[in-house]
Amino acid sequence: MPTADSSTTGYTWQAEALISTGSAISQIITSPQVEHKVAQAGGTAAYSLTLVNLYNQDYPDFGYPEATLSVHSSDPASTHRTYLIARRTMIETLASRQKQAGAPRGHRIVVQVADDSGPIPQTGSRKRALGGLLLLGLVAGGTGWSLTGRRRA
């Protein structure tokens, strides 16, 4: 690790290091070996870690998270359990990789989770589709009933 540098080149170097680290960790976390580890720990849902802050033009943009951890499942309990396991695995993986590389404890990059959004319903769910079809059927049936009743009169 370089000595503390307050110049713009030092700042730029640190930003590139954070982006490179985020990219490497996102690839490691989504690798088959780590996915197997998450599954063994009880994670049953599919997950992904997507890098958000891919580049910086002048200075790092810390207004957005470096990466977004997403878990997808139709079961909310499975989704949350897999999220917790994947988050813990990401934190442990980053810490162990830096320890293996010999980074001093005070200079290590740490994971800070900004927020857990909880379950978010996705568009195109089966229940909504069936509800829409039921509503459409009722409207069509009511219209047909109305038209048939007027012909008789």
DSSP file with accessible surface (Angstrom, degrees, kcal/mol):
  #  RESIDUE AA STRUCTURE BP1 BP2  ACC     N-H-->O    O-->H-N    N-H-->O    O-->H-N    TCO  KAPPA ALPHA  PHI   PSI    X-CA   Y-CA   Z-CA
    1    1 A M              0   0  137      0, 0.0     3,-0.1     0, 0.0     2,-0.0   0.000 360.0 360.0 360.0 136.9    0.0    0.0    0.0
    2    2 A P        -     0   0   70      0, 0.0     3,-0.1     0, 0.0     2,-0.0  -0.312 360.0 -93.5 -74.2 162.6    1.3    3.5   -0.8
    3    3 A T        -     0   0  125      1,-0.2     2,-0.0    -2,-0.0     0, 0.0  -0.313  61.3 -73.2 -68.8 161.8    1.8    6.1    1.8
    4    4 A A        -     0   0  102     -3,-0.1     2,-0.4     2,-0.0    -1,-0.2  -0.320  56.8-174.7 -59.7 132.2   -1.1    8.5    2.3
    5    5 A D        -     0   0   75     -3,-0.1    -1,-0.0     2,-0.1     0, 0.0  -0.992  21.4-172.5-134.9 125.1   -1.2   11.0   -0.6
    6    6 A S        +     0   0  130     -2,-0.4    -1,-0.1     4,-0.1    -2,-0.0   0.395  54.8 108.3 -98.5   3.2   -3.6   13.9   -0.8
    7    7 A S  S  > S-     0   0   45      1,-0.1     4,-1.9     4,-0.0     5,-0.2  -0.313  84.0-109.2 -74.7 165.5   -2.8   14.8   -4.4
    8    8 A T  H  > S+     0   0   83      1,-0.2     4,-2.5     2,-0.2     5,-0.2   0.843 118.0  56.7 -66.5 -30.2   -5.2   14.2   -7.2
    9    9 A T  H  > S+     0   0   98      2,-0.2     4,-2.4     1,-0.2    -1,-0.2   0.910 106.9  48.9 -68.8 -37.6   -3.1   11.4   -8.6
   10   10 A G  H  > S+     0   0    9      2,-0.2     4,-2.1     1,-0.2    -2,-0.2   0.904 112.0  49.3 -65.1 -39.5   -3.2    9.5   -5.3
   11   11 A Y  H  X S+     0   0   87     -4,-1.9     4,-2.0     2,-0.2    -2,-0.2   0.927 111.4  48.7 -65.9 -42.4   -7.0   10.0   -5.2
   12   12 A T  H  X S+     0   0   56     -4,-2.5     4,-2.4     1,-0.2     5,-0.2   0.910 109.2  53.2 -64.8 -41.0   -7.3    8.7   -8.8
   13   13 A W  H  X S+     0   0  121     -4,-2.4     4,-2.2     1,-0.2    -1,-0.2   0.921 109.1  49.2 -61.4 -42.3   -5.2    5.7   -8.0
   14   14 A Q  H  X S+     0   0   86     -4,-2.1     4,-2.4     1,-0.2    -1,-0.2   0.902 109.6  51.6 -64.9 -39.9   -7.3    4.8   -5.0
   15   15 A A  H  X S+     0   0    7     -4,-2.0     4,-2.5     1,-0.2    -1,-0.2   0.929 110.3  48.3 -63.3 -43.8  -10.5    5.1   -7.1
   16   16 A E  H  X S+     0   0  115     -4,-2.4     4,-2.8     1,-0.2    -1,-0.2   0.889 110.6  52.2 -63.0 -38.1   -9.1    2.8   -9.8
   17   17 A A  H  X S+     0   0   29     -4,-2.2     4,-2.6    -5,-0.2    -1,-0.2   0.907 110.1  48.2 -65.2 -40.2   -8.1    0.3   -7.1
   18   18 A L  H  X S+     0   0   53     -4,-2.4     4,-2.7     2,-0.2    -2,-0.2   0.922 113.6  46.6 -66.4 -41.3  -11.6    0.3   -5.6
   19   19 A I  H  X S+     0   0   24     -4,-2.5     4,-2.5     2,-0.2    -2,-0.2   0.932 113.9  48.1 -67.3 -42.3  -13.2   -0.2   -9.0
   20   20 A S  H  X S+     0   0   77     -4,-2.8     4,-2.6     2,-0.2    -2,-0.2   0.915 113.0  48.5 -63.6 -41.9  -10.8   -3.0   -9.9
   21   21 A T  H  X S+     0   0   41     -4,-2.6     4,-2.9     2,-0.2     5,-0.3   0.924 111.1  50.3 -64.4 -43.9  -11.4   -4.6   -6.5
   22   22 A G  H  X S+     0   0   17     -4,-2.7     4,-2.4     1,-0.2    -2,-0.2   0.908 111.6  48.7 -60.3 -41.3  -15.1   -4.4   -6.9
   23   23 A S  H  X S+     0   0   39     -4,-2.5     4,-1.9     2,-0.2    -2,-0.2   0.931 113.2  46.4 -64.4 -45.7  -14.9   -5.9  -10.4
   24   24 A A  H  X S+     0   0   45     -4,-2.6     4,-2.4     1,-0.2    -2,-0.2   0.933 113.8  48.0 -64.0 -44.5  -12.7   -8.8   -9.2
   25   25 A I  H  X S+     0   0   16     -4,-2.9     4,-3.2     1,-0.2     5,-0.3   0.902 109.0  53.5 -65.9 -38.2  -14.9   -9.5   -6.1
   26   26 A S  H  X S+     0   0   12     -4,-2.4     4,-1.4    -5,-0.3    23,-0.2   0.900 111.6  46.1 -64.7 -35.8  -18.1   -9.4   -8.2
   27   27 A Q  H  < S+     0   0  128     -4,-1.9    -1,-0.2     2,-0.2    -2,-0.2   0.889 114.5  47.7 -70.6 -38.2  -16.5  -12.0  -10.6
   28   28 A I  H >< S+     0   0   31     -4,-2.4     3,-1.4     1,-0.2     6,-0.4   0.932 110.5  51.0 -67.2 -44.8  -15.4  -14.1   -7.6
   29   29 A I  H 3< S+     0   0    1     -4,-3.2    -1,-0.2     1,-0.3    -2,-0.2   0.837 113.1  45.4 -64.8 -32.5  -18.7  -14.0   -5.8
   30   30 A T  T 3< S+     0   0   51     -4,-1.4    -1,-0.3    -5,-0.3    -2,-0.2   0.357  88.8 115.6 -93.9   8.5  -20.6  -15.1   -9.0
   31   31 A S  S <> S-     0   0   23     -3,-1.4     4,-2.6    -4,-0.2     5,-0.2  -0.358  79.8-113.0 -72.6 156.3  -18.1  -17.9   -9.8
   32   32 A P  H  > S+     0   0   94      0, 0.0     4,-2.2     0, 0.0     5,-0.2   0.863 114.9  56.8 -59.0 -34.2  -19.4  -21.5   -9.7
   33   33 A Q  H  > S+     0   0  143      2,-0.2     4,-1.7     1,-0.2     5,-0.1   0.929 112.0  39.9 -64.5 -45.1  -17.2  -22.3   -6.7
   34   34 A V  H  > S+     0   0   16     -6,-0.4     4,-2.7     2,-0.2     5,-0.2   0.882 112.3  56.1 -74.0 -35.3  -18.6  -19.5   -4.5
   35   35 A E  H  X S+     0   0   84     -4,-2.6     4,-2.3     1,-0.2    -2,-0.2   0.910 108.3  49.3 -59.9 -39.5  -22.2  -20.2   -5.8
   36   36 A H  H  X S+     0   0  112     -4,-2.2     4,-2.5    -5,-0.2    -1,-0.2   0.903 109.6  51.5 -64.4 -41.0  -21.7  -23.8   -4.6
   37   37 A K  H  X S+     0   0  100     -4,-1.7     4,-1.5     2,-0.2    -2,-0.2   0.904 110.2  48.6 -62.7 -41.8  -20.5  -22.5   -1.2
   38   38 A V  H  <>S+     0   0    3     -4,-2.7     5,-2.6     1,-0.2     4,-0.4   0.914 111.4  50.3 -65.2 -40.9  -23.6  -20.3   -0.9
   39   39 A A  H ><5S+     0   0   55     -4,-2.3     3,-1.2     1,-0.2    -2,-0.2   0.900 108.2  52.4 -64.6 -39.4  -25.8  -23.3   -1.8
   40   40 A Q  H 3<5S+     0   0  143     -4,-2.5    -1,-0.2     1,-0.3    -2,-0.2   0.838 105.5  55.6 -65.6 -30.5  -24.1  -25.5    0.8
   41   41 A A  T 3<5S-     0   0   50     -4,-1.5    -1,-0.3    -5,-0.2    -2,-0.2   0.524 133.1 -89.1 -80.2  -4.6  -24.7  -22.8    3.4
   42   42 A G  T < 5S+     0   0   27     -3,-1.2     2,-0.7    -4,-0.4    -3,-0.2   0.469  78.7 142.6 113.3   3.9  -28.5  -22.9    2.6
   43   43 A G      < +     0   0    7     -5,-2.6    -1,-0.3    -6,-0.2    -2,-0.1  -0.688  13.7 166.3 -80.0 115.7  -28.9  -20.3   -0.1
   44   44 A T        +     0   0   98     -2,-0.7     2,-0.2    34,-0.3    -1,-0.2   0.559  47.0  82.8-107.8 -10.6  -31.4  -21.7   -2.6
   45   45 A A  S    S-     0   0   14     33,-0.4     2,-0.2     1,-0.1    28,-0.2  -0.547  83.5-103.6 -94.3 160.7  -32.2  -18.6   -4.7
   46   46 A A  E     -A   72   0A  64     26,-1.4    26,-3.2    -2,-0.2     2,-0.3  -0.576  43.7-176.3 -79.3 142.0  -30.3  -17.3   -7.7
   47   47 A Y  E     -A   71   0A  21     24,-0.3     2,-0.3    -2,-0.2    24,-0.2  -0.929  13.1-167.2-137.4 162.2  -28.2  -14.2   -7.0
   48   48 A S  E     -A   70   0A  37     22,-2.7    22,-2.9    -2,-0.3     2,-0.5  -0.989  13.9-149.0-147.2 151.4  -26.0  -11.7   -8.8
   49   49 A L  E     -A   69   0A  16     -2,-0.3     2,-0.5    20,-0.2    20,-0.2  -0.974  22.4-169.4-122.7 112.3  -23.5   -9.0   -7.9
   50   50 A T  E     -A   68   0A  77     18,-2.7    18,-2.8    -2,-0.5     2,-0.3  -0.906  20.1-129.7-111.6 127.6  -23.5   -6.2  -10.4
   51   51 A L  E     +A   67   0A  24     -2,-0.5    16,-0.3    16,-0.2     3,-0.2  -0.556  25.8 178.3 -73.0 131.1  -20.9   -3.5  -10.5
   52   52 A V        +     0   0   64     14,-2.8     2,-1.6    -2,-0.3     3,-0.2   0.843  69.2  55.6-100.5 -49.8  -22.5    0.0  -10.6
   53   53 A N        +     0   0   14     13,-0.8    -1,-0.2    12,-0.3   -31,-0.1  -0.571  62.7 161.1 -90.8  79.2  -19.7    2.5  -10.6
   54   54 A L        +     0   0  112     -2,-1.6     2,-0.3    -3,-0.2    -1,-0.2   0.741  61.6   2.4 -75.9 -25.8  -17.7    1.2  -13.6
   55   55 A Y        -     0   0  158     -3,-0.2     2,-0.4     6,-0.1     6,-0.2  -0.981  56.0-147.3-153.9 165.9  -15.6    4.3  -14.3
   56   56 A N        -     0   0   43     -2,-0.3   -40,-0.0     1,-0.1    -3,-0.0  -0.996   1.1-164.0-139.5 134.6  -14.9    7.8  -13.1
   57   57 A Q  S    S-     0   0  157     -2,-0.4    -1,-0.1     2,-0.3     0, 0.0   0.931  85.2  -9.7 -86.8 -50.1  -14.0   10.7  -15.2
   58   58 A D  S    S+     0   0  126      1,-0.5    -2,-0.1   -46,-0.0     3,-0.0   0.760 131.8   1.1-113.0 -54.4  -12.6   13.2  -12.7
   59   59 A Y  S    S-     0   0  134    -44,-0.0    -1,-0.5   -47,-0.0    -2,-0.3  -0.946  86.9 -84.1-135.3 156.4  -13.2   11.9   -9.2
   60   60 A P        -     0   0   14      0, 0.0     2,-0.9     0, 0.0    -4,-0.1  -0.306  36.8-133.9 -61.4 141.9  -14.9    8.8   -7.8
   61   61 A D    >   +     0   0   73     -6,-0.2     3,-0.7     1,-0.1    -6,-0.1  -0.842  29.8 171.6 -99.1  97.8  -18.7    9.1   -7.6
   62   62 A F  T 3   +     0   0  114     -2,-0.9    -1,-0.1     1,-0.2     4,-0.1   0.306  58.5  91.5 -90.5  10.1  -19.5    7.7   -4.1
   63   63 A G  T 3  S+     0   0   66      2,-0.1    -1,-0.2    -3,-0.0    -2,-0.0   0.680  88.3  49.5 -74.8 -18.5  -23.1    8.8   -4.4
   64   64 A Y  S <  S-     0   0  149     -3,-0.7   -11,-0.1     1,-0.0   -12,-0.0  -0.898  98.7 -99.5-118.0 151.4  -23.9    5.4   -5.8
   65   65 A P        -     0   0   65      0, 0.0   -12,-0.3     0, 0.0   -13,-0.1  -0.292  24.1-128.3 -66.2 153.6  -23.0    2.0   -4.4
   66   66 A E  S    S+     0   0   49      1,-0.2   -14,-2.8   -14,-0.2   -13,-0.8   0.861  89.1   5.8 -68.6 -36.1  -20.0    0.2   -6.0
   67   67 A A  E     -A   51   0A  33    -16,-0.3     2,-0.5   -15,-0.2   -16,-0.2  -0.987  64.9-138.4-147.7 154.9  -22.0   -2.9   -6.5
   68   68 A T  E     -A   50   0A  59    -18,-2.8   -18,-2.7    -2,-0.3     2,-0.6  -0.976  11.8-152.3-119.1 124.1  -25.6   -4.2   -6.1
   69   69 A L  E     -A   49   0A  27     -2,-0.5     2,-0.4   -20,-0.2   -20,-0.2  -0.854  20.6-176.8 -95.0 118.4  -26.3   -7.6   -4.7
   70   70 A S  E     -A   48   0A  39    -22,-2.9   -22,-2.7    -2,-0.6     2,-0.4  -0.953  11.7-166.3-120.2 139.9  -29.6   -8.9   -6.1
   71   71 A V  E     -A   47   0A  22     -2,-0.4     2,-0.5   -24,-0.2   -24,-0.3  -0.983   7.0-160.3-125.4 135.9  -31.4  -12.2   -5.2
   72   72 A H  E     +A   46   0A  97    -26,-3.2   -26,-1.4    -2,-0.4     2,-0.3  -0.969  29.2 126.6-124.1 124.0  -34.2  -13.6   -7.3
   73   73 A S        -     0   0   55     -2,-0.5   -28,-0.1   -28,-0.2    -2,-0.1  -0.961  56.3-127.5-164.5 156.7  -36.8  -16.2   -6.1
   74   74 A S  S    S+     0   0  125     -2,-0.3    -1,-0.1     1,-0.1   -29,-0.0   0.646  96.2  75.2 -82.7 -14.1  -40.6  -16.6   -5.9
   75   75 A D     >  -     0   0   76      1,-0.2     4,-2.4    -3,-0.0     5,-0.2  -0.873  69.1-157.5-101.0 113.9  -40.2  -17.4   -2.2
   76   76 A P  H  > S+     0   0   77      0, 0.0     4,-2.5     0, 0.0     5,-0.2   0.875  93.0  51.8 -59.4 -37.5  -39.6  -14.3    0.0
   77   77 A A  H  > S+     0   0   56      2,-0.2     4,-2.5     1,-0.2     5,-0.2   0.929 111.6  46.3 -65.8 -43.3  -38.0  -16.4    2.8
   78   78 A S  H  > S+     0   0    5      2,-0.2     4,-2.5     1,-0.2   -33,-0.4   0.894 111.7  53.2 -64.8 -38.2  -35.6  -18.1    0.5
   79   79 A T  H  X S+     0   0   25     -4,-2.4     4,-2.3     2,-0.2    -2,-0.2   0.945 112.1  43.1 -62.4 -48.0  -34.8  -14.8   -1.1
   80   80 A H  H  X S+     0   0   78     -4,-2.5     4,-2.5     2,-0.2    -2,-0.2   0.914 113.7  51.0 -67.7 -41.2  -33.9  -13.1    2.2
   81   81 A R  H  X S+     0   0  107     -4,-2.5     4,-2.3    -5,-0.2    -1,-0.2   0.941 112.3  46.7 -61.8 -44.8  -32.0  -16.2    3.5
   82   82 A T  H  X S+     0   0    0     -4,-2.5     4,-3.0     1,-0.2     5,-0.3   0.895 109.9  54.6 -65.3 -37.6  -29.9  -16.3    0.3
   83   83 A Y  H  X S+     0   0   25     -4,-2.3     4,-2.6    -5,-0.2     5,-0.2   0.944 109.6  46.6 -60.0 -47.3  -29.3  -12.6    0.4
   84   84 A L  H  X S+     0   0   64     -4,-2.5     4,-2.4     1,-0.2    -2,-0.2   0.913 114.9  46.7 -63.1 -40.9  -27.9  -12.9    4.0
   85   85 A I  H  X S+     0   0   10     -4,-2.3     4,-2.7     2,-0.2    -2,-0.2   0.928 113.7  47.2 -67.9 -44.5  -25.7  -15.8    3.0
   86   86 A A  H  X S+     0   0    0     -4,-3.0     4,-2.4     2,-0.2    -2,-0.2   0.905 112.6  50.1 -65.4 -38.5  -24.4  -14.2   -0.2
   87   87 A R  H  X S+     0   0   76     -4,-2.6     4,-2.3    -5,-0.3    -2,-0.2   0.946 112.6  46.3 -63.9 -46.4  -23.7  -10.9    1.7
   88   88 A R  H  X S+     0   0  115     -4,-2.4     4,-2.7    -5,-0.2     5,-0.2   0.925 112.6  50.7 -62.5 -41.2  -21.8  -12.8    4.4
   89   89 A T  H  X S+     0   0    4     -4,-2.7     4,-2.7     1,-0.2    -1,-0.2   0.906 109.3  51.2 -63.9 -40.1  -19.9  -14.8    1.8
   90   90 A M  H  X S+     0   0   22     -4,-2.4     4,-2.4     2,-0.2     5,-0.2   0.931 111.8  46.7 -63.6 -44.7  -18.9  -11.6    0.0
   91   91 A I  H  X S+     0   0   70     -4,-2.3     4,-2.3     1,-0.2    -2,-0.2   0.939 115.4  45.7 -62.6 -46.3  -17.6  -10.0    3.2
   92   92 A E  H  X S+     0   0   91     -4,-2.7     4,-2.6     1,-0.2     5,-0.2   0.896 112.5  51.0 -65.4 -39.9  -15.7  -13.1    4.2
   93   93 A T  H  X S+     0   0    9     -4,-2.7     4,-2.4    -5,-0.2     5,-0.2   0.929 111.1  47.2 -64.8 -45.6  -14.2  -13.6    0.7
   94   94 A L  H  X S+     0   0   13     -4,-2.4     4,-2.0    -5,-0.2     5,-0.2   0.938 114.5  47.1 -62.1 -44.6  -13.0  -10.0    0.4
   95   95 A A  H  X S+     0   0   46     -4,-2.3     4,-2.2    -5,-0.2    -2,-0.2   0.926 113.6  46.9 -64.6 -43.9  -11.4  -10.1    3.9
   96   96 A S  H  X S+     0   0   50     -4,-2.6     4,-2.6     1,-0.2    -1,-0.2   0.896 110.7  52.2 -69.2 -36.8   -9.7  -13.5    3.3
   97   97 A R  H  X S+     0   0  124     -4,-2.4     4,-1.6    -5,-0.2    -1,-0.2   0.908 112.2  45.8 -64.4 -40.6   -8.3  -12.4   -0.1
   98   98 A Q  H  X>S+     0   0   25     -4,-2.0     5,-2.3    -5,-0.2     4,-0.5   0.888 112.0  51.2 -70.7 -35.7   -6.8   -9.3    1.4
   99   99 A K  H ><5S+     0   0  141     -4,-2.2     3,-1.1     1,-0.2    -2,-0.2   0.927 110.0  49.7 -65.7 -42.5   -5.4  -11.2    4.3
  100  100 A Q  H 3<5S+     0   0  153     -4,-2.6    -1,-0.2     1,-0.3    -2,-0.2   0.845 108.1  54.1 -63.1 -33.6   -3.8  -13.7    1.9
  101  101 A A  H 3<5S-     0   0   87     -4,-1.6    -1,-0.3    -5,-0.2    -2,-0.2   0.577 117.1-115.4 -78.4  -9.0   -2.3  -10.8   -0.1
  102  102 A G  T <<5 +     0   0   58     -3,-1.1    -3,-0.2    -4,-0.5    -2,-0.1   0.675  53.9 163.9  85.9  18.9   -0.7   -9.4    3.0
  103  103 A A      < -     0   0   17     -5,-2.3    -1,-0.2     1,-0.1     5,-0.1  -0.522  43.7-112.1 -70.6 130.4   -2.6   -6.2    3.2
  104  104 A P    >   -     0   0   69      0, 0.0     3,-1.8     0, 0.0     4,-0.3  -0.326  26.3-113.6 -61.2 147.6   -2.3   -4.6    6.7
  105  105 A R  G >  S+     0   0  195      1,-0.3     3,-1.2     2,-0.2    -2,-0.1   0.866 114.7  52.7 -53.3 -41.1   -5.6   -4.6    8.7
  106  106 A G  G 3  S+     0   0   77      1,-0.2    -1,-0.3     3,-0.0    -3,-0.0   0.660 109.8  49.2 -72.4 -13.4   -5.9   -0.8    8.7
  107  107 A H  G <  S+     0   0  102     -3,-1.8    -1,-0.2     2,-0.1    -2,-0.2   0.296  84.5 116.6-108.9   9.1   -5.5   -0.6    4.9
  108  108 A R    <   -     0   0   56     -3,-1.2     2,-0.4    -4,-0.3   -13,-0.1  -0.497  66.9-118.9 -81.8 148.7   -8.0   -3.2    3.9
  109  109 A I        -     0   0   52     -2,-0.2     2,-0.3   -15,-0.1   -11,-0.1  -0.681  33.5-159.3 -81.3 134.4  -11.2   -2.5    1.9
  110  110 A V        -     0   0  104     -2,-0.4     2,-0.5   -16,-0.0   -19,-0.0  -0.839  16.9-115.9-117.2 155.6  -14.3   -3.3    3.8
  111  111 A V        -     0   0   43     -2,-0.3     2,-0.5   -20,-0.1   -20,-0.0  -0.758  26.1-172.1 -89.4 130.5  -17.9   -4.0    2.7
  112  112 A Q        -     0   0  173     -2,-0.5     2,-0.6   -21,-0.0    -2,-0.0  -0.978  14.8-146.4-122.9 116.7  -20.5   -1.5    3.8
  113  113 A V        -     0   0   60     -2,-0.5     3,-0.1     1,-0.2    -2,-0.0  -0.720   8.0-164.9 -85.9 120.8  -24.0   -2.5    3.0
  114  114 A A        -     0   0   96     -2,-0.6     2,-0.3     1,-0.3    -1,-0.2   0.920  62.7 -23.2 -73.5 -44.1  -26.1    0.6    2.3
  115  115 A D        -     0   0  131      3,-0.0     2,-0.7     0, 0.0    -1,-0.3  -0.975  43.5-133.7-167.7 149.2  -29.5   -0.9    2.5
  116  116 A D        -     0   0   58     -2,-0.3    -3,-0.0    -3,-0.1   -33,-0.0  -0.945  20.4-166.6-107.1 106.2  -31.5   -4.1    2.3
  117  117 A S        -     0   0   87     -2,-0.7    -1,-0.1     1,-0.2     0, 0.0   0.703  26.5-145.2 -70.1 -17.5  -34.5   -3.3    0.2
  118  118 A G        -     0   0   25     -3,-0.1    -1,-0.2     2,-0.1     2,-0.1  -0.242  51.1 -15.6  76.9-174.1  -36.4   -6.4    1.1
  119  119 A P        -     0   0   94      0, 0.0    -3,-0.0     0, 0.0     0, 0.0  -0.376  61.0-167.5 -66.7 135.9  -38.6   -8.3   -1.3
  120  120 A I        -     0   0  104     -2,-0.1     2,-0.1     0, 0.0    -2,-0.1  -0.989  23.3-123.5-122.8 119.7  -39.6   -6.3   -4.4
  121  121 A P        -     0   0  106      0, 0.0     2,-0.3     0, 0.0     0, 0.0  -0.387  25.7-137.2 -64.8 139.1  -42.4   -7.7   -6.5
  122  122 A Q    >   -     0   0  124      1,-0.1     3,-0.6    -2,-0.1     2,-0.0  -0.702  20.0-105.6 -96.1 149.1  -41.5   -8.3  -10.1
  123  123 A T  T 3  S+     0   0  128     -2,-0.3    -1,-0.1     1,-0.2     0, 0.0  -0.365 100.3  39.8 -68.3 151.2  -43.7   -7.4  -13.1
  124  124 A G  T 3  S+     0   0   74      1,-0.2    -1,-0.2    -2,-0.0     2,-0.0   0.736  75.0 168.1  84.4  24.5  -45.3  -10.3  -14.8
  125  125 A S    <>  -     0   0   41     -3,-0.6     4,-2.2     1,-0.1    -1,-0.2  -0.354  42.4-123.7 -71.3 153.8  -46.2  -12.4  -11.8
  126  126 A R  H  > S+     0   0  216      1,-0.2     4,-2.9     2,-0.2     5,-0.2   0.887 109.1  54.8 -63.7 -41.0  -48.5  -15.4  -12.3
  127  127 A K  H  > S+     0   0  183      1,-0.2     4,-2.3     2,-0.2    -1,-0.2   0.913 110.6  45.2 -62.7 -42.6  -51.0  -14.2   -9.7
  128  128 A R  H  > S+     0   0  128      2,-0.2     4,-2.5     1,-0.2    -1,-0.2   0.894 113.0  50.7 -67.7 -38.6  -51.4  -10.8  -11.4
  129  129 A A  H  X S+     0   0   56     -4,-2.2     4,-2.4     2,-0.2    -2,-0.2   0.936 112.8  45.6 -64.0 -44.6  -51.6  -12.4  -14.9
  130  130 A L  H  X S+     0   0  117     -4,-2.9     4,-2.5     2,-0.2    -2,-0.2   0.898 112.5  51.6 -66.1 -38.7  -54.4  -14.8  -13.7
  131  131 A G  H  X S+     0   0   39     -4,-2.3     4,-2.5    -5,-0.2    -2,-0.2   0.908 110.3  49.1 -62.4 -41.8  -56.2  -11.9  -11.9
  132  132 A G  H  X S+     0   0   40     -4,-2.5     4,-2.6     2,-0.2    -2,-0.2   0.903 111.3  48.9 -63.9 -41.8  -56.0   -9.9  -15.1
  133  133 A L  H  X S+     0   0  113     -4,-2.4     4,-2.6     2,-0.2    -2,-0.2   0.902 111.1  50.5 -65.4 -39.1  -57.4  -12.8  -17.2
  134  134 A L  H  X S+     0   0  116     -4,-2.5     4,-2.5     2,-0.2    -2,-0.2   0.937 112.1  46.9 -63.1 -45.6  -60.2  -13.3  -14.6
  135  135 A L  H  X S+     0   0  112     -4,-2.5     4,-2.5     2,-0.2    -2,-0.2   0.921 112.4  49.8 -62.5 -43.2  -61.1   -9.6  -14.8
  136  136 A L  H  X S+     0   0  112     -4,-2.6     4,-2.6     1,-0.2    -1,-0.2   0.909 110.7  50.6 -62.3 -40.8  -61.0   -9.7  -18.6
  137  137 A G  H  X S+     0   0   43     -4,-2.6     4,-2.9     2,-0.2    -2,-0.2   0.903 110.0  49.6 -64.0 -40.8  -63.2  -12.7  -18.6
  138  138 A L  H  X S+     0   0  114     -4,-2.5     4,-2.8     2,-0.2    -2,-0.2   0.914 112.1  47.7 -64.9 -41.9  -65.7  -11.1  -16.3
  139  139 A V  H  X S+     0   0   83     -4,-2.5     4,-2.5     2,-0.2    -2,-0.2   0.933 114.3  46.4 -64.3 -45.0  -65.8   -8.0  -18.5
  140  140 A A  H  X S+     0   0   60     -4,-2.6     4,-2.7     2,-0.2    -2,-0.2   0.922 114.2  48.3 -64.1 -42.6  -66.3  -10.1  -21.6
  141  141 A G  H  X S+     0   0   45     -4,-2.9     4,-2.7     2,-0.2    -2,-0.2   0.918 112.5  48.3 -64.1 -43.5  -69.0  -12.2  -20.0
  142  142 A G  H  X S+     0   0   41     -4,-2.8     4,-2.5     2,-0.2    -2,-0.2   0.903 112.4  48.6 -63.8 -39.7  -70.8   -9.1  -18.7
  143  143 A T  H  X S+     0   0   75     -4,-2.5     4,-2.6     2,-0.2    -2,-0.2   0.930 112.9  47.9 -65.9 -44.0  -70.6   -7.5  -22.1
  144  144 A G  H  X S+     0   0   31     -4,-2.7     4,-2.4     2,-0.2     5,-0.2   0.916 112.3  49.1 -62.3 -43.0  -71.9  -10.7  -23.8
  145  145 A W  H  X S+     0   0  206     -4,-2.7     4,-2.3     1,-0.2    -1,-0.2   0.918 111.6  50.0 -62.4 -42.4  -74.7  -11.0  -21.2
  146  146 A S  H  X S+     0   0   47     -4,-2.5     4,-1.6     1,-0.2    -2,-0.2   0.910 111.8  47.1 -64.0 -43.9  -75.6   -7.3  -21.8
  147  147 A L  H  X S+     0   0   85     -4,-2.6     4,-1.4     1,-0.2    -1,-0.2   0.886 112.6  49.4 -67.2 -37.2  -75.7   -7.8  -25.6
  148  148 A T  H  X S+     0   0   65     -4,-2.4     4,-1.3    -5,-0.2    -2,-0.2   0.894 108.8  53.0 -69.4 -37.8  -77.8  -10.9  -25.4
  149  149 A G  H  X S+     0   0   38     -4,-2.3     4,-1.1     1,-0.2    -1,-0.2   0.857 107.0  52.0 -67.1 -33.1  -80.3   -9.3  -23.0
  150  150 A R  H  < S+     0   0  181     -4,-1.6    -1,-0.2     1,-0.2    -2,-0.2   0.845 104.1  56.7 -74.1 -31.8  -80.9   -6.4  -25.4
  151  151 A R  H  < S+     0   0  212     -4,-1.4    -1,-0.2     1,-0.2    -2,-0.2   0.873 105.0  51.9 -67.2 -36.6  -81.6   -8.6  -28.4
  152  152 A R  H  <        0   0  208     -4,-1.3    -1,-0.2     1,-0.1    -2,-0.2   0.852 360.0 360.0 -67.6 -36.6  -84.4  -10.4  -26.5
  153  153 A A     <        0   0  121     -4,-1.1    -2,-0.2     0, 0.0    -3,-0.1   0.940 360.0 360.0 -74.8 360.0  -86.1   -7.1  -25.6
